[in-house]
Amino acid sequence: MITRLTSLLSLGAAVCFSTGLALADVVETKSGARLSGKIVKIDGSTITLETDYAGTLAIKQSEVASVKTDAPLNVRLAAGTVLQGTLAPIAAGGLQISGTDGTITTSVDKVAATWAPGGTDPAIVALQRSWAYEAAVDITGKTGNKEQSGVAMGFRAVLAGVSDTLQFYSAYDRQISDGQKSADQFKAGIDYQNNFSGRKSWYVRDEGGFDRIKDIDIYNVAAFGLGYDFIKTPKQTLTGRAGVSYRYEGYGNPLTEDVSGAGLDFGLNHRYEMANSLLVNRLSFVPTFEDFGVFRFVHESYYELPLANPSWKLRLGVMNDYNSEPGRGVDKLDTSYFTRLVLNWK
């Protein structure tokens, strides 16, 4: 009886295993490799395949000899034809798409995009604006020879389209060392960039807040101008900006003269997406027309690594804030280092 039961279980397992294999999508490469899994998408250059044995694989479409799917997909060919159906290889390296609306014979390299039934064509999705959000926090503490505690929080919302980007952001930093505040700063801003012609763009931005350690009751920098993308690829951008600005800084100490006047606005924004990490660099230089020796220079660089949950990131960075004419008793340069936990969502 036990032997018979064991045989039945083995047979059932074999049937289930065989069925699982039968239901898998199959990608065969020109080098002879045969990969099974679930085809997530084809985008005209890459076939993305989810597998149980190697995670998600990105296969060059130019190196693929044949594709087979068991479930129907929406398929858009390079010529613009769209058909929903299953994919199957045919003789001489061809590809057959079979659906309720008919059958088309083509080749793998002619497939421009695929997406799940009921979904939206990626080309249309790419033209739509979409929101992305980011929240960051770090909490520090120390006891012993010195007592230290602090918290820094930040939020950013980005509405991105094909040719423009709108950003809202805010941040607050408060640190206490041996009972004395060593940081008490808040900022909030808005930044809009419109790429009106290829690499060329125009922008407008405004940022305001306070910095009580630097005796700044309130500050504001408003600017607009033109930008140019020195580097513009899917993984890396380097954008330079040049424009005019209005800067105001109101100090709590009546002996410190407030800053109020028009000036220039220069910026450099760099973003580089690596395989499993992100590098961001931002520079801002705002001198006044009246005296170019009166300026504010802000630099921020950070390196971001994903955690086990890809929505969570670990961010390591440094920020420099240089004010050529600070308040009385305040240093010109302020440098801070940070390690932050970041949550991204859409």
N, C-alpha and C positions, 0 to 999 in steps of 0.2 A: 504493500500500500504506500509506504513512504517513498519507495523507488519510483512508483508511478506518479505520485504527487510531485516529486522532484523533477521528473521528466516533463510534466505539464507546465510547471513553473518556468523551466528552462526554455520550453517551446514558446511560451507566452512572452518571455523576455526577448527572445530572438525575433518574434513577430513584431513586437513594439519597436525594437531597434531597427529592423528592416523598414518598418513604416516610417520611422523618423528620418531615415536616410532617403526614402522615396519622396518624402515631402520637402526635402531640402532643395534650395536653389543651387545651381551648379555653375561655376565659372571655370573654364579651361583656358590656360594661357598658351601662347605660341611656343613656349619652352617645354610644354607637356605637363605642367602641373594641373591637378584637378582639385579645385577648392569647393567645398560645400558649406552652406550656411543660409543666411537670409540677406538678399540684396536690399539694401536700404535705399540706395539711389544710384543713378547714373547721371553725371552732369556734363557729359561731352568730352571730358578728359580723364575722369576717374570713376571707377566702379567701387562703391563702398559696400563691403560684405561683412555682416555680423556673424561671428562663429562662436561655438562653445569652447573650442580648443585654443584659439589664439586671439580672442577679443575681436575688435573691429579692424578689418584689413582695408587698406586703400590700394587698389590695383590700377595701374595705368591702363586706360582703355585701349591705347595703341598696342599693348602687349597681349590683349585678350583675343583668343581665337574663336570662342563660342560662349554663349550664355543660355541658360535654361532656367525658367521659373515655373513654379506650380500654381502660384496665385497670380491673378491678373494685375497689371500695372497700367497707369496712364503713361503713354510713350509719345514724346514729341521728337520728330525727326529733324535733321538739319534744314530740310526744305520747308518746314513749318507744319507738316501733316501731323495730326494728333489722333491716336487710336488707343483704345483700352483693350488689353488682351494679354495672353501669356506669351512668353518668349521661348523659342525653341530653335536649336541649330539645324541647318539643312546642308546639303552637299555644297562643296566648293567654298566653304567658309561663309556661307550666307546665314541670314537670320530671318526667321519667320515670326511675325506678330499675328496671333489669331484671337479674334474677339467676336462679339455678337454683331458688330458692324462690318465684318469682313476679315480678310486676310491680306497682309502686306509682306512682301519679300524684300529684304534690304540687307544691310551688313552692320556689324557691331559699331563700326566707326561712324555710322550715319545717325546713331542715337544721340540726340542733343540733350535730352533730359527725361527722367522718369519720376513719377510721384504716385503715392497711394490713391486708390479710388476714393472719391469724395474729398480729396485734398485740392490744393490750388497750385497751378503751374508755378514753379520756382521763378520763372521770368517775371510773372505778375507780382509775386511776393517781394522780389527784389526792388520793384518800383514803389512799393508801399512804405509809408513811414511807419516806424514801430518804436515803442518805448523800451528802454532798458534801464534798470535801476541798480544802485550800488549803495550799500551801507557798510561803514567801517567803524571799528572801535578797538581801542587798546587801553588797558588798565594797568597801572604800575604801582608798586608799593615796596617799601624798604623800612626795616626797623633795625635798631642796634646803635652804632655810633651816630647814625643820622636817621631821622624820621622823614620819610618821603612818600608821597602818594600823588596820584594823578590819573586823569582820564582824558582821552581825546576821542571825539566822535566826528564822523563825517557822513554826508549823504550826497548823492549825485543822481540826477535823472536826465536821461539823454533820449531825445526824439530824433532819430536818424532816418534820412531818406537817401535817394540816389545822389542828389546834388546839394543837399543842405543838411546841417546838423544844429540842433538847438539843445543847449545844456543849462540845467539849473543845478547849483551846488551850494553846500553850506558846510561849515566845520567849526567845532569848538574845542579848545584845548585849555585845560586847567591843571596846574601842577602846584603842589605845596611841598616845600623843603624846610624842615625844622620849624614848622609853624608859620612860615612866611610864604606868600604866593610867589612862585617863580615863573608862572605862565598863567595868563588870563586873557584869552584872545578868542574873538568870534569873527567869522566872515561869511558872507553870502553873496552869490553872484549869478549872472546870466551871461551866456556867450552864444552868439548865433553866427554861423558861417555858411555862406552860399557859394558853391562852386559854379559860377555862371558860364565858364568857358574852359573846358579841359582842366589844366592845372591851376588856372587863375580863379581867385575867389575874392569876395568882399566880406567883411566881418563887422560886428558891433558887439561891444561887451561893457559890462558894468559890474563893479565889485565894491562892496561897502562892509563896514564892521567897526570893531574897536580893538584896542590892545592896551589894557590898563597897566601892564608892566612897563610899557614904553610911554605911558602917560598920554596915549592917544584916545580921547573920548569918542571920537568918530572920524572915520576916513572914508573916502570914496574916490574911485578911479573909473572914469567913463571914457571910452575910446571907440573909434571906428577907423577903418582903413582897408587896405588891399592885402591879399595874401597870395603866395605862390607855393605850389607843391614841388619841391626839389626832388623828392622821391615819392612815388605813388604806385604802390603795388598792393595786392590783397593782404600781404603780411607785414608791410612796412610803409610808413608815411613819415615824411619830414617836411613840415610846412613853416615857411617864414612869413612874418607879418610886419607891416609898416603902416603907421597912420598917425592921427593926431589924437590928443587926449586932454582931459581936464582932471586935475588932481586936487583934492582937498584933504587936509589933515588938521583937525582941531585938537589942541593940546589942553590938558587940565591945568597946567601951570601957567598962570598969566604972564610970567616972564619969558615964556617960549613963544615965539612968533608963529602963528598958524601958517600953513602952506596952502595957497589958493591961487591957481593959475593954469593956463593952457600950456601944452607941451607936445612932445612927440610920444609915440607908442611903438615899441619894437618887441617882437616876440618870436620864439622858435619852439615848435612843438614836434616831438619825435615819439613815435610808437612803433615797436618792433615785436611782433608775435612769433615766438619760437615754437618748437614742437610741443613742449609742455610747460612753457613759462611766458612771461610778458615783461618787456622793459619799456619804461616810459620816462621821458625827459621833457621838462618844461622850463623855459626861460622867459622872463619879462623884464624890460628895461624902459623906464618912464622918466625922461628928463624934462625940465620945464624950459619954455622958450626964453624966459627972462634970464635964466642962468643955468647953462647946461651942467654946471657943477652941483646943482640941486636935483637929485634924482633918487629913484627907488629901484632896486634890482632884486628880483625874486627868482630863486632857482629851486626846482624840485626834481628829484630822480628817485625812482623806486623799481624794485624787481619783485615780480609776483609769481608765486608758485601755487598750483592747485593742491587741495587736500584730497582725502579719500572721496568725499562728496564734491564733484566738480563745481558746484555752486559756491563752495567755500574756498577762499584763497588766503594765503599767507603773504603779506606785503612787507618788504624790508626796504627802507628808504632813508633819504636825507633831504633836509630843506634848509636853504640859506635865505635870509631876508636882510638886505643891506639898505640902510637909509643914510644918505650922505649928510643930512641935516636932522639928526634925531633931537628928541627933547633933552632938557638939561639933566645931566647925570645918567644918561642912557647910552649904552654902547651902540656904535653904528651897525655892527654885524651881529645877527642872531642866528645860530646854527642849532638845528634839532635833528636827532636821529629817532627813527620810529620802527616798531614792529607791530603790524596791525592785522587783525582778523577781518576779512572782507567777505560780505555776502552779496552775490549777484543774482538777479532774477529778471524775468520779463513778464 
